[in-house]
Structures are given as structure tokens and as C-alpha cells.
């Protein structure tokens, strides 16, 4: 029988809310590595684990505390909600590496969540989308860049097996649309969006593909606006993003030095 497995508390002020629940119940509250979310660990009087929860920034006025109910299939239960005259509030959404959730309202206007565990859950359909997401976020890190830069590296990656019969323009469009960016003038990706891409890259890209993604990101970061030359010095935002790719995609120092040397030599 489906049962409650998670609860979610919205906050306006993180420090204030964290102090309240820690002082009141002794809950342990820690930031989730995959984004702007804080996980709550509860225990009973015997020290045994209780139902876990989470905290997130309030998205809208009056947003209630949500309890999530574990089900075998979110899609199947959304169909049941509709048949029973319930309402869909948040559609089925992946949590990379963990599962899927949706938020509904019952016939009385009460909100509740559905949760489906699936370690293979991802925001991206396949490795090609993850790879392009790394490229897109690199392009968008600074407003001096444009999506035309993708053309500078596409000829190098179009021969990869993951891009067989794929159109990079279609992939670009999907990624920018997914992250609600304007393809004509993409704004920098938010830290939690970068975290999602990194987490997906670790799961969905092989070590060789992660190295290739880092290499292409380096080339994009070092290419000037008109693609006419190699820019040696990067600004802090560009360097920070490259560091995040390298660390998050688990590229060791030796491999990073080799790749960086190859890029510098090719652009000399």
C-alpha cells in the first residue's frame, strides 16, 4: 500500500526556518549536493530513522507543506488522480539519480505529492543531451559569447557515436528551452542548474566522454567572440565554471593537464 515517505517545507528565510525546526525537533538539516534543496533527517525517541524531509525556497505565496507518497509509477497514479477528479499541480519531474515526483490536489483542494524511486532518472534523454548541456552552459557563462560558438567545435564532436544522426541545433534548442534561456542571448546558468548537469554527466557519460566534454568546454571558453583567435586569460566566472566541470566530472589532475595542453597547442 502506498505510504508517506517524504515531506517538504517551503521557507522564506532559510536560516530562520532551519533554526526553528532544529531547535524545536532536533532535526538534522543539510544542503543537498544536487541543487538548492536542504534534506531533513528525523529520528524517533529511540534514535531510529523516521520519515525524511526537505526544505526549499518558497515558490509562491501560500505554498503549503507537501507530503509525498511512494508509488510504483507516478504516471499511472497521475492517471488515477485524473479519474478521481483530482488536479495536477506539478507534472512528473525527474530528480537525477533518485526518481520522479509530481504534485497534485485532491477533491478538497489539499496538495500532496507522488514519488517514484528510480536510480536511472535523469533530466536528459541520452548522453548527447548531457554533452550539449555542458557546451550550452559554457557558452552562456559570459554575455560576450553567442550560441554561434557551438559551430566552432561541432565539427570535432559530430563524429562521436552519441551524435550519430543528431542535429546540434535541435539539441541546443532543447537544452536552452529546458533551462528557460533565450538562445539568441542566453543568460548564465544558475549554480543549481550547473549541479544538475554535473550530476547527470557523472552518471550518463563515460570517462572518455567526460574528458571530451571538458576539452570542448575549454575550447569554447578560450575562443574569442568572433571565433578569430585564442584568449589565454579567462575571467573568474569562466575559470570557476571550468573548475566545476573538471571536479564534478571527476577528471583527475593528470588528465586535466593533458587536455589543457592539447587545447592550448591546437589554438596556438
C-alpha positions in Angstrom: 0.0 0.0 0.0 1.4 3.5 -0.9 2.6 5.4 2.1 4.1 8.7 3.1 7.9 8.7 2.5 8.9 12.3 2.4 7.7 15.8 3.4 8.7 19.2 2.0 8.7 22.5 3.9 8.9 25.8 2.0 10.8 28.7 3.6 11.2 32.4 3.1 14.3 32.7 5.2 16.5 29.6 5.3 18.4 30.4 8.5 15.3 31.3 10.4 13.4 28.1 9.3 16.4 25.9 9.9 16.9 27.2 13.4 13.2 26.9 14.2 13.0 23.2 13.2 16.4 22.3 14.6 15.6 23.9 18.0 12.1 22.5 18.1 12.6 18.9 17.0 16.3 18.4 16.9 16.1 17.7 13.1 19.4 17.4 11.1 19.2 19.7 8.1 21.9 19.6 5.4 22.2 21.0 1.9 21.6 18.6 -1.0 24.5 18.5 -3.4 22.2 18.4 -6.5 20.7 21.8 -6.1 19.1 24.5 -3.9 17.5 22.0 -1.6 18.0 21.0 2.1 17.5 17.5 3.3 15.9 16.8 6.7 16.8 13.7 8.8 14.4 12.8 11.6 14.7 10.1 14.3 12.3 8.8 16.9 13.0 8.7 20.7 14.9 5.5 20.3 17.2 7.1 17.7 15.8 5.1 14.8 15.3 6.8 11.5 11.9 8.4 10.8 10.3 9.8 7.6 12.8 12.1 5.9 12.0 15.5 4.5 13.3 18.5 2.7 13.2 22.3 2.6 13.2 24.6 -0.4 12.7 28.3 -1.1 9.0 29.2 -1.3 8.0 29.4 -4.9 4.6 31.2 -4.5 2.6 32.8 -1.7 0.7 30.3 0.4 2.7 27.3 -0.8 1.9 24.6 1.7 3.9 21.8 3.3 3.7 18.8 1.0 3.8 15.1 2.0 5.0 12.7 -0.7 3.5 9.2 -1.1 5.6 6.4 -2.6 4.0 4.8 -5.6 5.2 2.2 -8.2 4.6 4.6 -11.1 4.0 8.3 -10.9 2.5 8.2 -14.5 0.0 5.5 -13.5 -1.1 7.3 -10.4 -1.5 10.6 -12.2 -4.0 8.8 -14.4 -5.8 7.7 -11.2 -5.8 11.2 -9.8 -7.5 12.5 -13.0 -10.1 9.7 -13.0 -10.9 10.6 -9.4 -11.4 14.3 -10.3 -8.1 15.4 -8.7 -5.9 18.1 -10.2 -2.3 18.1 -11.4 -0.3 20.9 -9.9 3.3 20.0 -10.8 3.9 17.5 -13.7 6.1 14.4 -13.4 9.6 15.7 -12.8 12.9 13.9 -12.6 15.3 14.1 -9.6 18.5 12.8 -11.2 19.8 9.5 -9.8 16.8 9.3 -7.4 13.4 9.1 -9.0 10.4 11.2 -10.2 7.9 13.3 -8.4 4.6 15.1 -9.1 2.3 17.3 -7.0 -1.5 17.0 -7.1 -4.6 18.3 -5.4 -7.3 16.1 -4.0 -11.0 16.9 -4.4 -10.9 19.1 -1.3 -8.1 21.3 -2.5 -5.4 19.7 -0.4 -2.0 19.4 -2.1 0.0 16.1 -1.9 3.0 14.7 -3.7 3.7 11.4 -5.5 7.1 9.8 -5.5 8.6 7.0 -7.7 12.0 5.7 -6.9 14.2 5.2 -10.0 18.1 5.4 -9.8 18.2 5.9 -13.6 16.1 9.1 -13.5 17.6 12.0 -15.4 16.7 15.4 -16.8 18.3 14.3 -20.1 17.1 11.7 -22.5 20.6 10.5 -23.5 24.3 11.2 -23.3 24.2 13.6 -26.3 21.8 15.9 -24.5 24.1 16.0 -21.4 27.2 16.7 -23.6 25.4 19.6 -25.3 24.2 20.9 -21.9 27.9 21.2 -20.8 28.6 23.2 -24.1 25.5 25.4 -23.7 26.3 26.3 -20.1 29.9 27.1 -21.1 28.7 29.4 -23.9 26.3 31.2 -21.7 28.7 31.9 -18.8 29.5 35.3 -20.1 27.4 37.7 -22.2 30.2 38.2 -24.7 29.5 34.8 -26.1 26.8 33.7 -28.5 25.5 30.2 -29.5 27.3 30.6 -32.8 30.4 29.4 -30.9 29.0 25.9 -30.9 29.8 25.8 -34.6 33.5 26.1 -33.7 33.5 22.7 -32.0 30.7 20.9 -33.7 32.9 19.5 -36.5 35.0 17.9 -33.8 32.2 16.2 -31.9 29.8 15.3 -34.7 31.8 12.2 -35.5 31.2 10.8 -32.0 28.9 7.8 -31.8 26.5 9.6 -29.4 25.9 12.3 -32.1 25.2 9.9 -34.9 22.2 11.3 -36.9 21.7 14.1 -34.4 21.3 17.8 -35.2 23.2 20.0 -32.8 20.8 22.9 -33.5 17.9 20.8 -32.3 19.9 19.7 -29.2 20.8 23.3 -28.5 17.2 24.5 -28.8 16.0 21.7 -26.4 18.6 22.5 -23.8 18.1 26.2 -23.8 14.3 25.7 -23.7 14.5 23.3 -20.9 16.5 25.7 -18.8 14.4 28.6 -19.9 17.2 30.5 -21.7 16.9 32.7 -24.7 19.0 31.0 -27.4 19.7 34.4 -29.0 21.0 35.9 -25.8 21.5 33.1 -23.2 22.0 34.2 -19.6 24.4 32.3 -17.4 23.1 29.1 -15.9 22.3 29.2 -12.1 24.5 27.1 -9.7 21.8 24.6 -9.1 21.4 24.1 -12.9 25.1 23.5 -13.2 24.8 21.0 -10.4 22.1 19.1 -12.3 24.3 19.0 -15.4 27.3 17.8 -13.5 25.3 15.1 -11.7 23.9 13.9 -15.0 27.3 13.9 -16.7 28.8 11.7 -13.9 26.0 9.1 -14.4 25.5 9.2 -18.1 28.9 10.0 -19.7 31.7 7.5 -19.8 35.1 8.7 -18.6 36.2 9.3 -22.2 33.1 11.3 -23.0 33.6 13.4 -19.8 37.1 14.2 -20.9 35.9 15.1 -24.4 33.2 17.4 -22.9 35.8 19.1 -20.7 38.1 19.6 -23.8 35.3 21.1 -25.8 34.3 23.4 -22.9 37.9 24.6 -22.7 37.9 25.4 -26.4 34.6 27.3 -26.1 35.8 29.3 -23.1 39.1 30.2 -24.8 37.6 31.2 -28.1 37.0 34.9 -28.6 33.7 36.4 -29.5 34.2 36.3 -33.3 36.0 32.9 -33.2 39.1 34.5 -34.6 41.6 33.6 -32.0 42.6 32.1 -28.7 42.1 34.0 -25.5 44.7 33.0 -23.0 43.3 34.6 -19.8 39.8 33.8 -18.7 37.7 35.8 -16.3 36.7 34.5 -12.8 33.3 33.2 -13.9 34.7 31.3 -16.9 37.5 29.7 -14.8 35.1 28.8 -12.0 32.9 27.0 -14.4 35.7 25.1 -16.0 36.9 24.1 -12.5 33.4 22.9 -11.7 33.3 20.8 -14.9 36.7 19.3 -14.1 36.0 18.5 -10.5 32.3 17.5 -11.0 33.1 15.2 -13.9 35.9 13.6 -11.9 38.7 14.4 -14.3 42.0 13.8 -12.5 44.9 16.3 -12.5 47.0 14.4 -15.0 44.2 14.1 -17.5 43.3 17.8 -17.0 46.8 18.9 -17.7 47.0 16.8 -20.8 43.7 18.1 -22.1 44.6 21.7 -21.3 47.9 21.3 -23.1 46.2 19.8 -26.2 43.8 22.7 -26.3 46.5 25.4 -26.0 48.6 23.7 -28.7 45.6 23.4 -31.1 44.8 27.1 -30.7 48.3 28.4 -30.9 
